[in-house]
Amino acid sequence: MFSFLKASPPAPRMEHSKTDAAYKKLRWQVFAGVFIGYAAYYLIRKNFSLAIPYLIDEYGFTKADLGTVGVALSLAYGFSKFIMGNVSDRSNPKYFITIGLLGSAAVSLIFGLVPGVLASIPLMIILAAFNGWFQGMGYPPGAKTMTNWFSISERGVWWSWWNVSHNLGGGLIGPLAILGLAIFGTWQSLFYLPALIAIVLAFIMFWLMRDTPESQGLPPVDEWKGEKIVQHVESAHTLSSKDIFKKYIINNKFLWAIAIANVFVYFIRYGIIDWAPTYLKEVKHFSVDKQSWAYFLYEYAGIFGMLTSGYLSDKVFKGHRAPPMLLFLTGVFIAIIVYWKNPAGNPLVDNICLVAIGFLIYGPVMMIGLQAADLVPRIATGTATGLTGLFGYLLGSASAGYVMGKLVDLFGWDGGFYALIVSCFLGFLFIAFTLFHKPSGSN
């Protein structure tokens, strides 16, 4: 590993009288940095989707051709989130997350500014894979930062607010596309305008972020919060990436349970949203504008679902992550049934169902990453959250597109809804298994 990427060593402890003020200031500063940075990642993740209509019109590509580009990004992202997550556990997160963001921005600049790139499917596939790899460097060091600066008893609230960043970043892609067309008069600005903004935000993030509290002369967050520390683990300077995986991941049955649960949670998340426009058009006879509003409501309802689940897990369930996830999945099951059985011609009920599903499914989406961080010591946060992401994206997200489509082709929309219902049951089952794990201050 490059020397500048290595985790910072502990600094001499500052005077006790200065600790509270320094901790409070730095926590807000670090949180602002990781929030801004992760929002910036989403500015340059899904730009290609908006460019697809232009690529079809200008170059005559088929949807299948362009679909392979999206698959390359998703596969690279899933593998990177796990592999680079493992590497990030031994790194300084402020450097690691910044390099990933700058790399992703560079790829977007190449997409938008280098002649001939957008005319070649092989080149776009290669670049999309690079973008996916750099994108995978965002979440694990961000999660590591959150576990370093926020204790288990408060982490649900802070983590849920951090996850709002990707909804906000992703939601800005549309307005930035309109702004780019107005300023530059070319659709290629879909790539380079967000990339330029992301580069500026990367430097702001780098200036705000810090490594561990110990590197700033502060005590570990558990000690500062007065929470019981029942397990002491080695530092990033004494464990290799292989050691981390063998010691804290491979035999962690609860972590593997929620990783498998994440497959079904992601299947529901993307099975609903990816197929909502088609289903609403073919079965419910929604117009294009009504489909767009339904899509918007689903995504942004998720913000409030994440915040609610985070508050419930901290304030009501005292650090237990499984109970609110099980409650939310039960609600998802009910909303899916109503969405499926609601007769055509009642768009209000369909929109309410989509809002409910969006609100409820984003609770487990956020909480699984949080629970993964809770299930391991801080030194293994990147690897643990990367593992759940690997399962979610490679098996859940990918199968939501292909498996749902195949089932609908073979058995009609009923076949797709049966798959969603089965996913609710299986996700519930694997999350329920983690009820046997009791949260502690071991992080």
C-alpha positions, 0 to 999 in steps of 0.5 A: 500500500502507498504510504500516504494511503496508510491509516494515520497513527494515534497522536498524543492525547490532548488535555482532557479539558479540551476533549469535549469541545474538540470532539463536538467540532470535529464530528460535525466537520467530519460528518459534513465531509463524508456527507458532501463527498458521498453525495458527489459520488452519486452526481456521476454514477447514473449519468449514462442512463440519461444519455441513452436516448441521445445515444440511440438517436445519434448513433443508432445503438440498440437498448441491448447494446447500451444495456451491456454498459450498465451491466459493466458498471454494476458488476465492477461496482459490486466487486470493488465495493467488497475488494476495495472495502477490504483494502480501505480497512487499512487505509486513511479514509479521507485519502481513499474516498477522495481518490475514488471520487476523483477517479470517477470524475475523470472517467466522466470527463473522458465520456463527455470530452474525448471524441469517439468514446460515445460512438464505441460500445467496447470503449464505453464498457471499459470506461463504465467498468472503471467508473464502477470500480472507482464508485466502489471506493466510496461507501466502505471508507465512508462507513468506516468514518461513521463507525470511528466517529459515532458510537453504536447507541447513536449510530442509527440516527447519524447513519440514516442522515448520512445515507440521505446524501445519495438520494440528494446527489442522485436527485440532482442529476436531472436538474444538472442535465437541464442546466448543462444543456442550457449552458453548453447546448450539448447533451455531452454536458451530462457527463462533464458538468457533474464531473467538474462539480464533483471534483470541486466537492472532492477537495472540499471533502478532503479538507473537512475529513479526518482519519480516526479520533485517535489520530487527532489526539482524542479517545475512541468514541466509545470511551468518550461517550462512556459506553462499555468496551468489551472487546479490544482489537488490533489496529490497522497497523498490525493486521493485513487485509487477509487477517481481517477477513479471516478473523472477523468476516469468514466465521461471522454467521450473523454478517453472512445472514444479513448479506444474504438478506440483502440479496432479497432486499435489493431484489425488492428495491430494484424489482419495483422501481426498475419495472414500475414504469412498464407495469404502470403503463401496461397494466394501470395505463399511466401516462408518461408524466404520471409514471415519472411522478410515481418514480420520483415519489418512490425514490424520495419517500425513501429519505424519510424511511431511512431517517425513521428506521434510524431513529427507531433503531436508536431511540426505541430498540436501543441499538437493535437493528433487526426489529425495525427492519422486520417491521418495515419488511412486513409493511413492504409485503402489505403494500406490494399486495395492495399495489398488485391487486389494486384494479386499473383506474385508481392511480391514487392507490397505486401512488400511495402504494409506491410511496409506502414501498419506497418509504419502507424498503429504504429502511432495510436498504440503509439498516443492513449496511449499518448492522454490518458495521455493528457486527464487526470491530471498527477495523473490519467495517469496510470489509463487512459493508463491502460484503453486503454490498457485493451480495446486494448488487451482484445477486439482488440488483442484477437478478431484479432486472433479468429474473423479473423480466423473465418471470413476467415474460413466462407467467405474466405480471403475476409471476413477477409479483410472486417473486417479490412476495417470496423475496419479502419472506426470505429477507424477513427470515434471514434478518430475523436470524440476527435477532439472536445477536445482542448489540454491545459496545464492542466496536 
